[in-house]
Amino acid sequence: MPTSKDYRERAHPAGQGGPIASRYMVFLRITCLGIEKARRAKEQQNAVRRLDTIRRQLQEIEAETAALVRASRGAKVGGAAVAPARGGQ
């Protein structure tokens, strides 16, 4: 004669767990997705911060390049006249 345990095993084979376990698996998956979303948001913030740093560095390079070009044309840099650079030396 089958026992109640036999009926339970047939109703929910190993690894499936039935409707209650199924709900827990859904909540677990939702939680995992929430954690992944938070991690990606932090990763995005770091990438934006890094891009801002690179953008600022490029602006500094452009400003320094412009200052050197002006200096090579005989403009004043820092209040002192600078002689134009001569090519080939």
Backbone hydrogen bonds, N-H to C=O, Kabsch-Sander energy under -0.5 kcal/mol:
donor,donor_aa,acceptor,acceptor_aa,energy
7,Y,3,T,-1.5
8,R,4,S,-2.1
9,E,5,K,-2.4
10,R,6,D,-1.9
11,A,7,Y,-2.2
12,H,8,R,-2.1
16,Q,13,P,-2.2
17,G,13,P,-0.9
21,A,17,G,-0.8
22,S,18,G,-2.1
23,R,19,P,-2.0
24,Y,20,I,-2.0
25,M,21,A,-2.4
26,V,22,S,-1.9
27,F,23,R,-2.4
28,L,24,Y,-2.6
29,R,25,M,-2.4
30,I,26,V,-2.6
31,T,27,F,-2.3
32,C,28,L,-2.4
33,L,29,R,-2.4
34,G,30,I,-2.1
35,I,31,T,-2.2
36,E,32,C,-2.4
37,K,33,L,-2.4
38,A,34,G,-2.1
39,R,35,I,-2.2
40,R,36,E,-2.4
41,A,37,K,-2.3
42,K,38,A,-2.0
43,E,39,R,-2.1
44,Q,40,R,-2.4
45,Q,41,A,-2.2
46,N,42,K,-2.3
47,A,43,E,-2.0
48,V,44,Q,-2.5
49,R,45,Q,-2.4
50,R,46,N,-2.3
51,L,47,A,-2.5
52,D,48,V,-2.3
53,T,49,R,-2.0
54,I,50,R,-2.4
55,R,51,L,-2.7
56,R,52,D,-2.4
57,Q,53,T,-2.3
58,L,54,I,-2.3
59,Q,55,R,-1.9
60,E,56,R,-2.1
61,I,57,Q,-2.1
62,E,58,L,-2.5
63,A,59,Q,-2.4
64,E,60,E,-2.4
65,T,61,I,-2.6
66,A,62,E,-2.6
67,A,63,A,-2.2
68,L,64,E,-2.3
69,V,65,T,-2.4
70,R,66,A,-2.5
71,A,67,A,-2.4
72,S,68,L,-2.2
73,R,69,V,-0.9
73,R,70,R,-0.7
74,G,71,A,-1.4
75,A,70,R,-2.3
77,V,80,A,-2.1
78,G,76,K,-0.5
80,A,77,V,-1.3
82,V,75,A,-0.8
85,A,72,S,-0.7
89,Q,86,R,-1.0
